[in-house]
């Protein structure tokens, strides 16, 4: 979730903490400009405009390099450092990052310990894992490695790397993990509605949850799970899409905003509003950001299948 989406989603309320998109750590030093690009909140005390703390997320396989970059993140004002051991993307995994580290728990422990030792004690160092690369039973060893390294808490996406995002998420592994570690666990995976969250809580015993893709499908998901009032109309969602497009145009470029807005609308098509599919079908062929802006301003209606 990029900066513009974080700003908008957190402004709606209900979010306790967020992480930036991962910053990939290689054998090259990462300039401060990259940290500021991927986590602009560093310039505002590591918080969104609405006050939600944002952690800097790092991805890589070299403990020393990750420790060095964690120090840089904290120097620039990061409220916390999150370590990504869960990304299933092939490109990432081929370059010694993300879920491929799940095959080497001893390396995960060294990474967490190196980062923990590199930053002040009051700065949280957190980690996210999947159940395993292909064998979910390895999640216990991975969680123990993260705990031994000194992590503050652990987020568990309840699928293996091989599972990618195929349903279901196997929440039942979290109680097994809890038998072997005392580390606070945050549950993640297939939480798209308040009912999903309650079911996950019942299965896992968790009181904290991470929501990712669901926020793109339903930007009001955090309000819904907290029982806060929500405007259920398509107009409310469309206003958010317009705001996102405009702010991304101003912050990056119209072409970038057009691409991101199309991506988001594709996700919104999975949600509760049929209007999202109508709008996406119209804008997906557009190449001119100005035409996209005009389409968003005019709006669409499913009633009668036409435009108004």
N, C-alpha and C positions, 0 to 999 in steps of 0.2 A: 504494500500500500504506500503510494508516494506521498510527499509532503502535502500536496493540495487536497488529496483525499483524506489524509489524517486530520487536517485542519477542519474540514467540513464535518466528518463523522464525529469527531470529538466535540465540536460545537453543539451537536444535538443532545449531548449529555449521556451519562451512564457508563462512560469508559474510565477505568481507574488508571490504566497505564498502557502505553503503546511502544512499539519498536519500529525503527526505520527499516527500509529495505536493506538487505545485507550489503556490506562493503566487502568486496573480495580482496583478501590479503595474499599477495604473492611475494616473491623475493625482492620486489622493488618497494621503496618507501612510498607511502600514499600521501600526497600533498594535503595540507589543511583544506584547500579548496574543494577536494573531493568529499571530505567529511561535511563541509558546509553545504555542498550541493545535495548530498543524500540525506542529510539531517540538518536542515536550516534551523531547526529549533535550538541548536547549539548556541545560536545568537540571542536566544531569549530564555536563558537559564534552563535549557533542555526541556522546555514545555511548549505545548501548543498555545495558540492565542486564548483558548478557553481554560488553560491551566493544567492540562493533562501531561504528566511526565512522559518523556520519550527516551528510551534507551537506544544506544548505538549498537547495531547488530553486526558482528564480524563473522566472516566465513573463511576458513583456510585450514591447513594441516600442520603448520610449523609453529610449535609452541613459542619459540623466541620471537618470531615475527608477529604473532598474534599478541604477545605480551607488549611488544614495542608499540603496536598500534592501539592497544587498549590504553596505554599511558597517554598517547596522543589524544585519544578521544576524551579522556578525563581532563587533560590539560585544557582542552577546548570547551569543557563544561558539561560533559555527558553526565546524566543523572545515574546511569548504570550501563553495564556492558553485557550484551546478550550474545551467546555463542551458538552458532547454527550447526547442529549435527543432524539436521533433518531434511535438508533440501534434496529432493529425489531427481533433479534434472540431470540428464546424462552428461551434458557439457560440464557442469559443476563437479559431478562425481569423477569424471575422467581426469580432472585436474586437482585431485586430492582435497576435495571439499564436501561439505554437506553430509549426506547419509553414508557416503563411503567410509567415513570414520567409524561408523557403527561396527565395522568388521574388526576394529582394533581398539578395544576398550582401554588398553594400557596407554595408548596415544591420547585418547580423550581425557584420561586422568591427568596426563602431563600438560595438556593444553589448558585445562581448567586451573590446575595448580599454578602454572606459569602466569596466567592472566590474574588470578587471585593475588599472587604475590606482587604483581606489578602495579596494582592500584591501591589507593587508600582503603583501609578496612571498612569505612562507612559506605563505600560505593558498592552496590550490589553487583555480583557477577552471576549471571543466570545462564541456563543452557536449555536448548530444545532438542529432543531426540524423537525418533520414530521407534516403533516396537523392535525393529531390527532391520537388517538389510533384506534378508529373505526369511529368516527364522524368528518369529515373534518371541520365542523363549529367551532370546539373548537380551531382551529389554532389561532383565534383572541385573545382568552383569554390567550393562551400559549405565544403568542408574547408580549402581554401586561405585562405578568409576567416577562418575560426575560428583557423587557425594564425597568420595575420598579426596577429590581435587579441591574441594572447599566451596562448591557452588552455594549460592544463597537459596535458590529454589530451582526446580526442574519442571519444564513443560513437556508433556508427553502427547505426541500426535499418535493416536491409537491405530496406526497402520504400519506395515513394513514399507521399505523403499519399493519393493516389487509391486506392492498393492497400489502405489501412486495415490490416487484420490478415489479409487473404486470403492463404493459402499459395500459393506458397512464398515464403520470404525469399531474396533474391538475394545470397548471400554472395560471389559472384564479383566484385562491385563493389569489395570491400575491397582486394584486391590492386591494382586500378587506382588507388584513392585513394592507396595507399602509394607508388606511383610518383611522386606529385606533392607529398607532404608528408612531413615527418620526425616529425610529431606522433605520440605513442603512440595507437594505435587500439584501442578495445574493441568487440568484435563483439556484436551483439544481433539477435535474431529467430529464432524457431523452434528454440530449444534447450530441449527438453522431457525429454531423456534423456541419460545419459552418451554413448550412441552418437551422438546429435545433436551434442554438444559436440566429440567427437573428429572427426566429419565436418567441422564448421565450422572447427576448428583446421587441418585438412588443407587446406581450400580457401583460408582467409584468411591462414594463417601467424600468426594472433593467439595470444597466450598469456594474454590476459585477456578475460573475457566478462561480459556483463550478462544476468541472467535476471530476468524480470518475471512475466508471466502464468503461467509454468510453476510458480512457487512456490505459486500458489493451487491449481493442479491437483494438484501433488504437493509438499507442504511439506517433504519429505525430499530434494528434488532436489539441494540443495547438498551434502548428505552423499553422495548417490549419485555425483555427478560427481567427488568426491574419493576415492571408493573406501572410504568409511567405513562402518562397520556400521549397518544400518538394520533396525528392526523392521517387517516387511512387512505386519503384520496390520491389519485394519480397526479393531480396538480401539485401536491406537496413534493412528490418525487421529482416531477419535471422541473420544479423550481430549483431543486438541488442540482440536477443535471446542468441547467443553465448556469448556475453559479460556478460549478466545477469547470465548465468550458471557459467561461470568462476569466476566471482566476488563473487557469493554466495558460491561456493565451497571453495574459499580462506577465506571468512569471517565467514562461519559457518561450513559446512561439505558437502562432495559430495552427501550424501544421502538426506540431506535437500535441496540441490540445485536441485537434480533430481525431488523431489516432487514439489517444487515451479515452476520449469520450465514446468512440465506437466500441472500444474494448469494454468499457463499463456498461454500455447499453446491452451488449451481448450477455453480460452477467445478469442484468436486470430482467432480461427475457425469461430467466429461470424462476422469477419471483411471482408475486400475486397479481400483477397488473398486466392484462392482455395488451394494454396500450403500449407497453415497452416493445413488444414484438412488432407492432404496427410502425412505431417510430424507427426502430432499428432497420426494418426492411426498406424504409425510405432513405435513411441517411447512410447506409452501408456502401452505397454506390457513389456517394458524393466525393469529389476531389477538391472542392473549393471550400476552405473554412468559412468564407463569408456566406456561402449558401447553407452551410450547416448551421451557422448562427441564425440565419433567417428562419430556417425550419424549426429550430428550437424555440424561437420567439413566437412563431405562429402557433405551434402546438398541434397535436393530433387528437382525434377522437375515434374510438372504435365504433361508437353508435353510428350505424349506417355504413360503416367501413370507410368513411371518408374524412376529409380535412374540414376544419371549420375556421 
